[in-house]
Amino acid sequence: MNTLIEYVRVKRGKYKGMPRGVVVATAKNVVGWSFTNLSHGDKFDKETGIMKATCRANGNVERNMPHDVKSVFERMKNRSVAYFKS
């Protein structure tokens, strides 16, 4: 199964550059996301993040999306249109 994956990274602070979330595209305009709340002590896990993002992509859920994810989400939608031709 072809899948596009892009990680959402911390933009500033002592964890700058560390992955915090993931955005996944499984088909043309079928995009899902997962995001870790570091301020509540959560730790990012790539496998769990990809699994949650894939489930959200299949359910087509865009509500309650964190602000940090929105730009990556929109960029992934554009990438999915170019990558998945049919």
HELIX and SHEET records of a PDB file:
HELIX    1   1 LEU A   38  HIS A   40  5                                   3    
HELIX    2   2 LYS A   46  GLY A   59  1                                  14    
HELIX    3   3 HIS A   67  TYR A   83  1                                  17    
SHEET    1   A 3 LEU A   4  ARG A   9  0                                        
SHEET    2   A 3 PRO A  19  ALA A  27 -1                                        
SHEET    3   A 3 VAL A  30  PHE A  35 -1                                        
END                                                                             
